[in-house]
Amino acid sequence: MTLGQKIKDLRTQRGMTQEQLTDAIYVTRAAISKWETGKGYPGIDSLKLLA
């Protein structure tokens, strides 16, 4: 399982939309989309907030 798949799985398990996650960790929806599709990776600050 990739990091992006893990982020998406955990987000959907919690019933969150990408928009709700963006509000929680202060990034754009495009960033979340890139992470979930493997086209980008979260920075250390975002990883801390995701944890």
Secondary structure as UniProt FT lines:
FT   HELIX           3..13
FT   TURN            14..15
FT   HELIX           18..25
FT   HELIX           29..37
FT   HELIX           44..50
//
